Amino acid sequence: MKKVPFLRLRPVVLSLIVMTFLAAAWLPTGSFLPGERTNKPQLFLEFAEAVPSQAAEDILFDVQQRIEQRHEWRMVEAAEPYAWHLNVRIEEGDQLMIHGVLTTPQQGADNSTHEQRFKIQGPYDAMGALPEQFVKVLIDLVENAEKHSASL
């Protein structure tokens, strides 16, 4: 009896077909919006105006680095309706103040957004602790809002 070479390759061919179907089922279909492709909050960071001094520039750099190091969040390059929008501004006077305006992503049929304003202030001696406190407040605001929207 003559052996057919195709019959020896049949298990390999069948496993390649199955792997192709699994890969096709795993890939996104394109029906998701960019904001729906991940469960991580997405954040757009914007600095309001020119910084008044080197100390303010250092604080903004520290805030930016602390936010970008959060592995729970995804940073987006441009303001998008599905992403959180954070506007940061430094004010100098008797004390340093970091102002933040956090806008929620558009939600619901009416595309409504909510805005939360907060500020951290302290003496110039506490300049290193202000960005840390600012990011802690930001984290609390975003996580609480995400939990609240998930429970609805």
C-alpha positions in Angstrom: 0.0 0.0 0.0 1.3 3.4 -1.0 1.5 6.1 1.7 0.1 9.5 0.9 2.3 12.4 2.1 -0.8 14.7 2.7 -2.2 12.4 5.3 1.0 12.8 7.4 0.6 16.6 7.2 -3.1 16.6 8.1 -2.7 17.1 11.9 -0.3 20.0 11.3 -2.7 21.6 8.8 -5.7 21.2 11.2 -3.8 22.7 14.1 -2.7 25.7 11.9 -6.4 26.2 10.9 -7.5 26.1 14.5 -4.7 28.5 15.6 -5.8 30.9 12.7 -9.4 30.9 14.0 -8.3 31.5 17.5 -6.1 34.4 16.5 -8.9 35.9 14.4 -11.3 35.6 17.4 -8.9 37.2 19.7 -8.1 40.3 17.5 -10.4 43.4 17.9 -13.1 43.7 15.4 -12.9 47.4 15.0 -16.3 48.1 16.4 -14.9 49.5 19.7 -14.2 53.1 20.2 -10.6 53.9 21.4 -12.0 54.7 24.8 -13.7 51.3 25.1 -10.6 49.2 24.2 -9.2 49.4 27.7 -10.5 49.4 31.3 -7.8 51.8 32.4 -8.6 55.4 32.8 -7.2 57.5 30.0 -5.8 61.0 30.8 -4.9 64.0 28.8 -2.6 66.4 30.7 -2.5 70.1 29.8 -0.5 72.9 31.4 -2.5 76.2 31.5 0.1 78.9 30.8 3.7 79.8 30.9 5.4 79.1 34.2 6.4 82.1 36.2 9.7 80.8 37.6 12.1 77.9 37.7 10.6 76.5 40.9 7.2 76.4 39.2 8.7 74.7 36.2 10.3 72.1 38.5 6.9 71.4 40.2 5.1 71.0 36.8 7.8 68.6 35.7 7.5 66.6 38.9 3.7 66.5 38.5 4.0 65.3 34.9 6.5 62.6 35.8 4.4 61.3 38.7 1.3 61.1 36.5 3.1 59.4 33.6 4.6 56.8 35.9 1.1 55.6 37.0 0.8 52.2 35.3 -3.0 52.1 36.0 -3.6 55.0 33.6 -3.0 55.5 29.9 -1.8 58.9 28.7 -3.4 60.2 25.5 -1.7 62.7 23.2 -4.7 64.9 22.5 -7.9 65.8 24.2 -10.4 63.1 23.4 -14.1 62.8 24.5 -13.4 59.4 26.1 -10.4 60.6 28.2 -10.1 62.5 31.4 -8.8 66.0 30.9 -6.5 67.6 33.6 -5.5 71.2 33.4 -2.7 72.2 35.7 -1.7 75.7 36.7 0.9 77.0 39.1 0.3 80.2 41.1 3.1 81.8 43.2 2.6 84.3 46.0 3.2 84.0 49.7 2.8 80.3 49.1 3.0 77.9 46.1 -0.4 76.8 44.8 -1.0 74.0 42.2 -4.5 74.4 40.7 -6.1 71.4 39.0 -9.2 71.2 36.9 -10.3 67.7 36.2 -13.0 67.1 33.6 -14.6 63.7 33.3 -15.0 61.9 30.0 -18.2 62.4 28.0 -20.9 60.1 29.3 -24.4 59.1 28.4 -26.6 60.1 25.5 -26.3 63.8 26.2 -22.4 63.7 26.3 -22.3 65.5 29.6 -19.1 66.1 31.5 -18.4 67.1 35.0 -15.6 69.3 36.3 -13.8 69.1 39.6 -11.5 71.9 40.8 -8.9 71.3 43.4 -5.7 73.0 44.6 -2.7 72.1 46.8 -0.8 74.9 48.5 2.1 75.1 50.8 5.2 77.1 51.6 8.2 77.2 49.3 10.0 74.9 51.8 7.5 72.1 51.1 8.0 72.4 47.4 9.0 68.7 47.1 5.8 67.4 48.8 3.3 69.5 46.8 3.4 67.4 43.6 3.0 64.2 45.6 -0.1 65.6 47.4 -1.5 66.9 44.1 -1.2 63.5 42.5 -2.7 61.7 45.5 -5.8 64.0 45.3 -6.0 63.4 41.6 -5.8 59.6 42.0 -8.6 59.7 44.6 -10.8 61.8 42.4 -10.4 59.6 39.4 -10.7 56.3 41.3 -13.8 57.4 43.1 -15.5 58.6 39.9 -14.6 55.3 38.1 -16.0 53.3 41.0 -19.1 55.4 41.1 -19.7 55.1 37.3 -19.1 51.3 37.4 -21.7 50.9 40.1 -24.4 52.6 38.1 
